[in-house]
Structure formats: C-alpha cells, structure tokens
Amino acid sequence: MFTRARHDHVHPLLLLCGGVAVVVLFILLSVEIDVSRFGISFPRSHKASPSIFAGDAFDGVSVQAKAYVVYDLVDHVVVASKHADEVLPLASLTKVMTALTARKDHSGETLITIRDASIDGGYDLGLAKGQVWKLDELLKYTLVFSSNDGAQAIADALGGEKQFVQNMNTMSALLGLSLSFTDPAGLDENGAWGGKGTALDVAKLFAAARKLHPELLEATTHPRVTVRAGKDLLTGVPNTNQTIGGFFGAEASKTGFTDDAGGNLGVIVDTALGHPVVIIVLGSTREGRFEDVKALYDALLKSIK
C-alpha cells in the first residue's frame, strides 16, 4: 500500500540524488531487456548498435515473404529487415516455444506416454499409442519432423493442453516477448492463429532457444536424424527443411506452414565463426520460404565486413 509522504519539503540533495537515480534507471531500461533468470538480454533499440555485417548488402534482395529479419545475436542488432514489427501467424515456428516451455520445469529425461487422444489419425512417421519417450527425444522428433502430434502429446502429458498453452504465454512474457499462442503445435483453428508475433520477436525466441537448449536445436541442422522412441530407434527421420545442408555453420532450423500463415522459416547460422545470426521469414509460400532464406543467407555472406 502506497501513502503520500508527510514531508512538505525535501532536502535539495535528496532531490538531486533522486533525479540522478531516475536518469540512470532510464538509461539502463533504454539499453536492454535483461531476462536474468535465463541469462539472456535483448536491447530495446536496434538502430544504434554496430555490427560486423553491412546492411547495404541486402539492398537488392527480393523476397516473397511479408516480413523478414536478419538479427545479429552477438551485437544484438537488426542487420536487415522488412516489416519486422508486423504481427503475423507463426504456424509451426510455435514449436520452438513448445520446446522451451516443456523444458522450463521438466528434465529432458521426463517420460512422456503417447495417448490415443494425442494422435489425430493423420500421417505421422513414428508416434504410436502407448509409446514411452524421453522428453528430449520427443522434442527433437517434434522439431525436426514438425510433428503436430508430438507437440500435442507433450502438452497433454505436461498439464494438459489448456494449461500448457497458458504456460507458453507465460514463458513468452518471461522472455520479454510479445508472442502469443492458442495451440501447442501452432495450428490455426476456429479463426484463431495457433501462434502469432513479429519476425523480430521470433528471432529473439530462436536466440533464447539457442542459449537455453542448443542440444535440441542441433538436431534440426541435419537432413535426417535418429531418435529413440522408448526401446526402439527411429532412423532416417526427415527434416522438414531439406535445404539445411546448404548452410555453412547451421545451428538451428524450423519450418512452419498453414493456410493462414503461408510459408515460414527460421534458421540460425554462424557464418563468421563465433558470430551467429538468425534469419526469420514470415508469410512467404510453401516453396518460397526456402528461396527467401537462401537469398538472405547469400546476402549475409557478402555483408561480412
């Protein structure tokens, strides 16, 4: 409870100290958002920071996407962008937040039993009722194969879908992001987008995932992976981004597509050895998303000072 101070007069020195404190606080707040719980910080402004990448290298790049951002993870600066602050549907890029949410309060060794209700009957390479997965193995499978059933099974097992989605939104707030979610897989249903946000915030989501769980993202850098489903090995699980092998220094990849979202794609690449960059495209086409990211990646290679 706040009460009005009883003192009618304040010593001038206190006023000076208070004024200095306000100025210092303002400066700190204007520099970065510090998510200390996770050891991650993002600047509030992306215009003044330097970068080893020259933004003018992107001047002639043409993309089909409604929005894109190329974000320098070391200098925390936007190297190039188009409508990076426009809110758009995320489709299966949502699953990166699903992974972070699942791992926030649960070990990668947590056992997840696949329930019949979690499987929608559509095509899914490796999930079957009664299987018992370790959480990290199921997350790798879900991210690489972009398994909607995998995301649903995780949500169902870790508190139920409603609670899990609420936890996803809480996680977004904890990370200082404005992303919001209604579905653990990013599916758009009943007029609601499964996930929505800006290209810049998605880039920061990828940055957080790289910081917190790089081992999960590493699985997405291969055209095919092997995961363990209980006692069985699933070999040759295909990556929904089959172009990832063409990116030097790839550290992460995630695709997304729905009718509302169009084609989305995010990658993290370390093209300058120790200087990773996130490339996010939103609102492209099913095939155009791969062409867009490749065009931005090529420009990035040329932009290194």
Secondary structure, 3 states (H helix, E strand, C coil): CCCCCCCCCCCHHHHHHHHHHHHHHHHHHHHCEEECCCCEEECCCCCCCCCCECHHHHCCCCCCCCEEEEEECCCCEEEEEECCCCCEECHHHHHHHHHHHHHHCCCCCCEEECCHHHCCCCCCCCCCCCCEEEHHHHHHHHHHHCCHHHHHHHHHHCCCHHHHHHHHHHHHHHCCCCCEECCCCCCCECCECCEEECHHHHHHHHHHHHHHCHHHHHHHHCCEEEEEECCEEEEEEECCCCCHHHCCCEEEEEEEEECCCEEEEEEEECCCCCCCEEEEEEEECCCHHHHHHHHHHHHHHHHEC
